[in-house]
């Protein structure tokens, strides 16, 4: 086979391989860890304190601003709060039950850490932030949140998703 024919075959095989790879929408700051299984998420809190309930309610209301609808009763997002100690995090969201193909999460666990003192506003921001992870949002960097208005930033405590976050949820779910 001559070199030009080998080149044509190599390019064709590369293109065919690339087309076989799964396509993922570019959500801007994809969390790559808690892909929700659909746009309808049922939420349930387990033995929450008043602050944990406040965080959960605010996080749920922020999801409602996006393309994700929520309901009460559980099955999709499970919410807990307790003193998890001085471990470096205020909240944490992770998948506890991946679907059979490992492509999306059926049950996402949200945990709020009571260890460090947080004001009422900070609890709401924490709820917004952790529920953002349930919609597969990752952390925002200062470089792409220059007006400091996204609750997906760390340690600055905004209360809401900004338009960038809402667009990312729409593109990623």
C-alpha positions as CSV (number, residue, x, y, z in Angstrom):
1,X,0.0,0.0,0.0
2,X,1.5,3.4,-1.0
3,X,2.0,6.1,1.6
4,X,-0.9,8.4,0.4
5,X,-3.3,5.5,0.6
6,X,-2.1,4.6,4.1
7,X,-2.7,8.2,5.1
8,X,-6.3,8.1,3.7
9,X,-7.0,4.9,5.5
10,X,-5.5,6.2,8.8
11,X,-7.6,9.4,8.6
12,X,-10.7,7.4,7.9
13,X,-10.1,5.0,10.7
14,X,-9.4,7.9,13.1
15,X,-12.6,9.7,12.1
16,X,-14.6,6.5,12.5
17,X,-13.1,5.9,16.0
18,X,-13.9,9.5,17.0
19,X,-17.5,9.1,15.9
20,X,-17.9,6.0,18.1
21,X,-16.8,7.8,21.3
22,X,-19.7,8.9,23.6
23,X,-20.6,12.6,23.2
24,X,-20.8,14.7,26.4
25,X,-22.3,18.1,26.3
26,X,-19.9,20.8,27.4
27,X,-21.6,22.2,30.5
28,X,-18.9,24.7,31.3
29,X,-18.0,23.3,34.7
30,X,-19.1,19.7,34.6
31,X,-18.6,17.9,38.0
32,X,-17.9,14.5,36.3
33,X,-19.2,12.7,39.3
34,X,-22.9,13.1,40.0
35,X,-24.6,13.0,36.6
36,X,-28.3,12.9,37.4
37,X,-30.3,10.2,35.7
38,X,-33.0,12.6,34.5
39,X,-34.5,16.1,34.9
40,X,-36.9,15.1,37.6
41,X,-35.4,14.7,41.1
42,X,-37.2,13.6,44.3
43,X,-35.6,15.0,47.4
44,X,-35.7,13.6,51.0
45,X,-34.0,14.8,54.1
46,X,-33.0,12.4,56.9
47,X,-33.2,13.7,60.5
48,X,-32.1,17.2,59.5
49,X,-31.4,20.1,61.9
50,X,-33.2,23.4,61.3
51,X,-30.1,24.6,59.5
52,X,-29.9,21.4,57.4
53,X,-33.5,21.8,56.5
54,X,-32.9,25.5,55.5
55,X,-30.0,24.4,53.3
56,X,-32.0,21.6,51.7
57,X,-35.1,23.8,51.0
58,X,-32.9,26.5,49.4
59,X,-30.9,24.1,47.3
60,X,-34.1,22.5,46.1
61,X,-35.6,25.9,45.2
62,X,-32.5,26.7,43.2
63,X,-32.7,23.5,41.2
64,X,-36.3,24.6,40.4
65,X,-34.9,27.7,38.7
66,X,-33.2,25.4,36.2
67,X,-34.6,22.8,33.8
68,X,-34.7,20.3,36.7
69,X,-38.0,19.8,38.5
70,X,-38.0,18.5,42.1
71,X,-40.5,16.8,44.3
72,X,-40.5,15.6,47.9
73,X,-40.3,11.9,48.8
74,X,-36.9,10.8,48.0
75,X,-35.4,8.3,45.7
76,X,-33.1,10.6,43.8
77,X,-31.4,13.1,46.3
78,X,-30.9,12.0,49.9
79,X,-29.9,14.8,52.3
80,X,-28.1,14.4,55.6
81,X,-26.4,16.8,58.1
82,X,-24.3,16.1,61.1
83,X,-20.9,17.1,62.6
84,X,-18.5,15.3,60.3
85,X,-15.5,17.0,62.0
86,X,-12.7,19.2,60.8
87,X,-12.2,17.4,57.5
88,X,-11.8,20.4,55.1
89,X,-15.3,20.4,53.7
90,X,-18.6,22.2,54.6
91,X,-20.7,20.0,52.4
92,X,-20.3,17.0,50.1
93,X,-22.3,15.4,47.2
94,X,-21.6,12.0,45.8
95,X,-23.3,9.2,43.9
96,X,-24.3,6.2,46.0
97,X,-26.1,4.3,43.2
98,X,-25.0,4.4,39.6
99,X,-27.3,3.0,36.9
100,X,-26.5,-0.3,35.3
101,X,-24.4,1.3,32.5
102,X,-22.5,3.6,34.9
103,X,-23.5,6.6,32.8
104,X,-25.7,8.4,35.3
105,X,-26.5,8.5,39.0
106,X,-29.8,7.1,40.4
107,X,-29.3,8.2,44.0
108,X,-27.2,11.2,45.0
109,X,-26.3,11.8,48.7
110,X,-25.8,15.4,49.9
111,X,-24.1,15.9,53.3
112,X,-23.9,19.2,55.2
113,X,-21.2,19.4,57.8
114,X,-22.3,21.1,61.0
115,X,-18.7,21.3,62.3
116,X,-17.9,24.9,61.4
117,X,-20.2,27.8,62.3
118,X,-22.2,29.1,59.4
119,X,-24.7,32.0,59.3
120,X,-28.2,31.5,58.0
121,X,-27.1,33.0,54.7
122,X,-24.1,30.6,54.5
123,X,-26.4,27.6,55.1
124,X,-28.5,28.7,52.2
125,X,-25.4,29.1,50.0
126,X,-24.2,25.7,51.1
127,X,-27.6,24.2,50.0
128,X,-27.4,25.9,46.6
129,X,-23.8,24.8,46.2
130,X,-24.3,21.1,47.1
131,X,-27.6,20.8,45.1
132,X,-25.6,22.3,42.2
133,X,-23.4,19.2,42.3
134,X,-26.5,17.1,42.1
135,X,-27.2,18.8,38.7
136,X,-23.6,17.9,37.8
137,X,-22.1,21.4,38.3
138,X,-18.5,21.6,39.3
139,X,-16.8,24.4,41.2
140,X,-16.5,27.8,39.6
141,X,-13.2,29.5,39.3
142,X,-12.7,33.2,39.9
143,X,-11.6,33.5,36.3
144,X,-15.1,32.5,35.0
145,X,-17.1,34.1,37.8
146,X,-15.6,37.6,37.9
147,X,-18.7,39.2,39.5
148,X,-18.6,36.6,42.3
149,X,-22.3,35.8,42.0
150,X,-22.3,32.0,41.6
151,X,-23.0,29.8,44.6
152,X,-20.7,27.2,42.9
153,X,-17.7,29.3,44.0
154,X,-16.1,28.1,47.2
155,X,-15.8,30.2,50.4
156,X,-17.5,33.3,49.2
157,X,-21.2,32.3,49.9
158,X,-23.4,33.6,47.1
159,X,-27.0,32.4,47.4
160,X,-28.0,31.6,43.8
161,X,-27.0,30.0,40.5
162,X,-26.0,32.7,38.0
163,X,-27.0,32.5,34.3
164,X,-23.8,30.6,33.5
165,X,-24.8,27.9,36.0
166,X,-28.3,27.6,34.7
167,X,-27.0,27.3,31.1
168,X,-24.6,24.6,32.2
169,X,-27.4,22.6,33.9
170,X,-29.5,22.9,30.7
171,X,-26.6,21.8,28.5
172,X,-25.6,18.9,30.7
173,X,-28.8,17.2,31.7
